[in-house]
Amino acid sequence: MPCSPFHAGTDPTGTTVTCRARILARFVQGRPYIVADVPRTGRLAARNSQAVAQRPPVTEPETETSGGLMKARIAIVAAALSLTAAAWAAPASAAPSAAAGTCNGATCDGLEPNGTTCANDAINASTKTASGRTIILRYSPSCRAAWGKITGAKIGDQIWTSTTHSGFESATVKTGSDTHTRMVDKDRPAVAKVCAFTSTGADIGCTARY
């Protein structure tokens, strides 16, 4: 309806105001904000506090730069890049050669063959079967070393591994039915052989020279 300067009514908040007061109403952030109330008596009454109280608090939207979020993400990315760079910078380790020995010739004297790579390519260079025992001359081409082995033996049996340049190793069967000696240098032109004896010293037999 038409509004006269002295017509009374209510504002959008439900507060009774004069027509002039409604004319002076302002909207702040989409809500009524009464800046003045001019009744017929001429007194002014501010409505600001009530309107401000009705407004919701203004909050800033969370962004990646708020708090420590961005710092944490930067740290994660930096760590990933560091690991990638280290992986590319590290030289590839060469795979060990199956034929590469951990000793060679004279440096193999007295070494346990199973503690080196010499056993990887070892062959049965010579074999002798006697009295139910098998006497074996083992030889590693990569290490240029030899050792003796006996199977089917009895407790107390012995084997000797010797070379033409005075290399010598021996072993005694203490448990089970087999044993082996440590290695001797068999660098050419040296030749080796393996002999076996019973616990009483009786000769069992020897392999051929190799």
Secondary structure by P-SEA (a helix, b strand, c coil): ccccccbbbbccccccccaaaaaabbbcccccccccccccccbbbbaaaaaaaacccccccccccccaaaaaaaaaaaaaaaaaaaaaaccccccccccccccccccccccccccccccccccccbbbbcccbbbbbbbbccccccccccccccccbbbbbbcccccccccccccccccccccccccccccbbbbbbccccccccccccc
